[in-house]
């Protein structure tokens, strides 16, 4: 099977390279101009960080602190230039690019609902303006996440209609999201468009991804299995990580008290972008600590304890205006525990459901726009998960009312461990003819799992 996958992959890349060479050859015979301009708000103030690009392509640039932008090496011809920004209604201007000349435009954006101006990718795996996407895509922007003080992905998803985030275990507090009423296992969670959050990882993943990591969340309700695999039956949730846009640092502290039980969350972020806009990095770190909460005073937690430490970065490099290399990496370590007797080891408590996660995730992606009608991308992603768990407690095995050494030895058998390695690599090409866009690609997806988290060996899993 792998042999045929590799043959198909190399055949696809070979065809892409031949076509890219032909396009590049034709491109060398093409003459160029440039598009320059300014983006203002309705009051005439400059807007920084606005996406300005040629419609139907990813060729573009963000506006600077003075609202100015400069798109160079644009082939001579007529184009539609788009300016979009979350919180503002996108605007379009028709321009004619002449050889060795600068075409100047002026955008004045009006404030609107937060969805307008967003660029979405989930429904088709290609970028579209929110209001023009052929697949209905609902957006939760970073601005709304910050305003509602959501501390992680689970809380942010609770803001979207048609989605229900459930806490389905009093002890371990694992969460699932229901789309259109379906159980969580029928919804696919993506990170930057890649299905690297497996079924095992998804049990606790919703509370593990911190808000400082999130740039935007896109939700597509309904089947998306043809693009994202068999997990996307009810719908798809795409966590798009925050990208660097300007130079700034921020430290945020959020505290919640629930009848005196504290939940502390600290986020630190830094954005760095070079003066020429060719390099940029976004670095984030997050720490969360929540004490266990016992609502009815019976000694057993309704909300377990959580300790989460996350760190990561996103980096981009633009060697030319029409090409883009992106690299991202994150590390999440989380410990959670529910039950009783939190001051004792797990095997000495009456009930202890505890898991410790260590997750590494990352992606490398190369995008190249060879012309306004043809682009290709090559990418590889990985998700690595290690989980140490304990589901059990100290019980009276023989029912005599006395805890013996045999009982204590039996309690030790509930410790478990799981490992999950998810890999994705592939290539994709897009070719536009008029208002039609054709997408072709190939992917190789591997999900390796060893799950020995429960005592009964009949339920152990070792599969690829």
N, C-alpha and C positions, 0 to 999 in steps of 0.2 A: 504493500500500500504506500509506504513512504517513498519508494522508488518512483511511483507514478506522480506523487505530489511534487517531488523535486523536478521531475521532467516537465510538469506543467508550469511550475514556477519559473524555471530557466527559459522555457519557451515564451512565456509571457514577457519576461524581462528582455529577452532578445528582440521580440517584436517592438516593445516600447523603445528600446535603444535605436533600432533601425528608423522608427518613425520620428524619434527625437532628433536623430542626425539629419533626416530629411527636412524637418521643420527648421532646425538650426541653420542648415544650408540656405534655405529660402529666406530665413531671417537675416542672414548676412547681406542679402541683396536688398533688404528693406531700409528705407530712410526713416529717421526718427525726429521727434520733437519732444516737448515737455509740457506738463500742465502744472501751473503754480496757482496759488490763491490763498484766501483767508476764510476762516470760519468764525462767525459771530453769533451771539445769541440775539433774542428779540430786542434787547436793550442796547445792542451795539457793542457789547463787551466780548473780547476774544474768548474762544472755547478751546481748551487744551485737551488732548487725548481723543479727539474725534477721529473715527475711522473714515478715511477718504480713499475710495478705490474705484476702479473701472468696473462697471456693472457686468456681472457674469463671470468675473475673474477674481483672483485674490491679489491682483496687482494693486498696490496702494501704499499708503503711509499714514501715520497719525499726525495730527496737527500739534505744533509745539506750544510753548507757553504764551506766545503771541498770537496763537490761532493760525499760524501760517503752515503751509504744506508745499511739497515739491515732489512731483512724480516725474521722474526722468525716463529716457529711453522708451518712450511711447511710440509705436509705429504710426506712421502718417495715416490718418483716416478719421472717421466720425465715431464718437463714443458717447456713452452716458456715464457721467461722473456722479458718484453717490457719496453723500456725507451722512454718517449714522453714528448715533451715540445714545446709550440707554438714558431714558428720561426726556428725550427730544424726538420730535417727529423727523424722520429722515427726509432728505431733500435730494433732488436729482437735477442735473444740468447737462444739456446736450452741448458737446463741444466738437470742433473740427481742429485736429492737430495737423500743423503744417511742418514741413521739413526745416529743421534747425531753428525753429521759432518756439517761443514760450506762449502758451495760451493761458490767460489769466481768468480765474473765476472767483466769485464771491458767494459764499453760503451764509444764509441767516436762518438758524434753526429755532423753531418754536417748541416750547415745553409741551409735553404730552404725557400720556400714561406710560408707566415704566416699561411695558413690553415693547412699545414702538421704538424703532431704532436699533433693536437687538439684531445681531447676526446669529442665526441658528444653523446647526449642522446635523443634528441627530436624525431627522426624518429621512434624509437622503444620503447621508455621509458626505455631502458637499455643502458649502456655505451658501445661505440665502438670507436676504432680509426677512425679518419676522413676518411682516405683512405680505410677503410674496412667496413664502415657502409653500410648495405644493402639498406638503404633509403637515397637518395641524400639529404644531409644536408649542407647548406651553412653557413659559420662561419664569424662573425665579432668579432675579438679578441680585448681584452682591449688595446693591444699595438697600434692597428690601430685607436681606438677611441681617445687615448691620442695624437697620432701624428697629427690627423686632427682637434684637439681642439673642438670636439663635446661636447656640454654642457649637452645634455640630450638624451633620447632614440630616439626622432624624428630625430635629426640631425645625429645620428649614423646610423639609418636605411637608410638615404639618400645615404650612401656609397655603398649600395648593388644593383647590377644589377637586373632588373626585379621587383624592388620595387619602388613605387612612393609615396612620402609623400606630401600631399596637405594641404594647408591652405584654408579652405572652408568657412571662414566668416571674412569679413573685420573688424567687430566690436569685436567679442569675440575671433577670431582667433583659432577656434577649428580645429584640424588636424585629418586626417585619412590617413591610409596607404593602397595603392592598391597593391594587389598581383595578377599577371596575368591579370590585368585590372579590377578585381572585386572591388566593393565598400568595404570600411573598415569593414562594418558589417559582411562580409563573412570571415573575418580573425580572428583567435583566438590569443589573447595575453596571454602568460603564464608567471608566475613568479616562477622560479625554477621548471618548469614542471607542475605547477598547474593552472587550469583555474579560477583564483580568480579575474580576471579583467573582470567585467561584461560589458554588452552593455552600461549601463549608465556611468560606470566609464571610459570606453574606449573612450568616446567623447573627453576628454581632457588629457587622461593618457599619451599619447606619449611625451608630453612636461613636465610632472610632475616628471618622474623618472630621477634623476640626474646621470651624468656619473660616479660619485664616487661610486655609488651603483652597477654598472655594471661590472661583471667580463668577460662575454662573451655573445654574442647574436647568437642564432642559428635560422635559417630560413629554413622551409620545405615548398616548393611550391607544391600545390596540396592538395587534400582532406585528412584530418586527423581526421575525425569525429569519427571513431571507437575508437580512443584513447582519444580524447580531447573534444568531444561533438559537437553539431550541429553548433557551431560558426566556426569550422575549415573546411569550405567548400573550400575556395580559398587557404588556407595555414595556417601555424602556425608560430608565432614569440615567441621564448622562451628567456626571459630575465633571465640569470643565474647570480645570485648575486656573488659578489667578496668574495672569501674565504681566510682566513689567510694562509700565506705561510712562512713568515719570520718576523723578528723583525725590524720594521721601522716606521717612521712617515713622513707625507708629507703634505705640505700646498701649494695650487695652486691658483693663481689668474689669471682670464682671463677677459679682457675688450674689447668690440667692440664699435666703434663709427660709427654711421650711420648718416652722415651729422650733426654731433654734438650731436645727441641723443645717450645716453650711455646705454650699456647693461653690467652690472657687474656680475661676477660669481666667488664665492670663494668656494673652496673645502678643507676640512681637513680630513685626514685619518690616522689611526694608526693600525698596525698589531702587534700582540703579540702571540708568540708561545713558549710553555714550552720547556725546554732542552730535555725532553724525547719524545717530539712530541705528547703527549697524549691530550694536551689542546691547544686551540688556539682561538683567537678572532680577528675579524676585525670590527673596529668602523669607521663610516663615518658621516660627517656633510656637508651640502651644503647650501649656501645662494645665491639667484639670484634676481637681481632687474633690470628691464628694463623699461625705460620711454616710454610713448606713442610717436609714430612717425606719423607725418602728411606729406605725400609725396607731395601733390599738394596745400597745404596751404588753404584748404577750411574750416578748423576748426574741421574736423572730422578725426579720426585716421585711418591710414591704418594698423598699428601694435599697438595693445593695450598695456597697461601697465601690467607688470607681477611682482609679488613679491612671491618668493618661498623659503620656509625654510624646509629642510629635514634632518632627523637624523635617524640612525639605527645601527644595529650590526648583525654580524653573529658569532656564537660560535660553536665549535665542541669539543667533548670529545670521546676519544677512550679508553674504559676500557680494550680492548684487541686489538690485531692486526686485528682481523677479524670482529670487531664490531665498530659501529660508531653512535654517537648521535649528531644530528645537530639541533640547535635552531637559529631562525632568527626573527627579529622584525624591523619594520620601521614605521616612522611617517612622513607624508608629509602634509604641510599646504601651500596652494597657493591661492593668490588673483589675479584676472585678470579683466581688465575693458577696454572696447572700446566705442567709440562714440565721444561726445564732452563735453565741460564744465567740465573738470576733477576736477576743484576746487569746484564744487557744489555737493550736495547729488544726488544720482541716479535719484530720482523722480523730480528733478528740472532741469535736463539736457534735451535738445531736444531729444537726443537718448543716452541711456546707456544700454549696454549689459555687465553685470558684474556677476561673479561667485566667490564664496569663498569655497574652498574645505578643508576638513580635512579627511585624509585617514590614517587608521591604517592597517597594514598587517603583517602577521607573519606565521611561520611554525615550526613544531616540527617533526623530522623524525628520525626513528631508523632503521638502516641497519645492518644485521647480516649475515655473510658468514659462514655457517655451514661446508662447504667443498668447494673445487674448482669447484664443479658442481652444488651446491645448495645454494641459498641465498634467504632471504626474507626481506621485509621492511614494516614498519607500519608508517603511516604519517597522519597528520592533518594540514590543512591550513585555514586561515581566511583572509577576506578582508572587512573592515568596512569603509563606505564612508558617509560623511555628506556634503551636498551642499546647501548653501544659494545663491539664484540667483535673478537677476533683468533683465528682458527683456522688455524694454518699454521706456517711457520718458514722458515729459510734452507736451501735445498736446492741440489743440483748439477743444474741443469736439463738440461744436455747430457751429463752422465755422464762428463766428462773428468777428474774429480777435482779441479778447480780452481774456487774460488768467484770469479765474475766480477761486474762491474757489472750484467750482464744478470740474474744470479741474485738480486742484491740488489734490483733493480727488481721482479723477479717476486715476491719475498717481501712487498713493500709492498702487493700486490694482495689480500692476505688480510684486510685491515682491513674491518670491516663495521659496520652500524648498523641498529637496529630501533626502531620506535616502536609503541606500543600504547595505545589509548584505549578504555576500557570505561565505559559509562554505563548506569545502571539507575534508572528512576523508576516509581512506581506508587502504587496505593492498594488497601487491603484492608479488608473489613468482616467482623465475626463476630457471629452472632446465635444465642443459646442458647435452646433450648426443652426444658426438663427436662434430661435427661442427653444430649441431642443438641445438636451444635453445627454450624452451617452457616457456611461461609466462601466469600466471593465477592471477586473482585478483578480488577485489570487491571494489566499491567506493559508497559513498553517497554524493551527491552534492545538496546544497540548495542555492537558490538565492531569497532573500526577498527584494522587492522594493516598496517604497512609493514615488511617483513622483508628486508633486504639483508645478512644476516649472513654469507653464504657467497660465495665468489669467482664461482661459476658463475651467471650471470644467469638461467639456466633455472629456478632454484629460488627466485628472488626473488618476493615476495608483496606485493601491494597490493590489499587487499580490505576490504569492510565487510560 
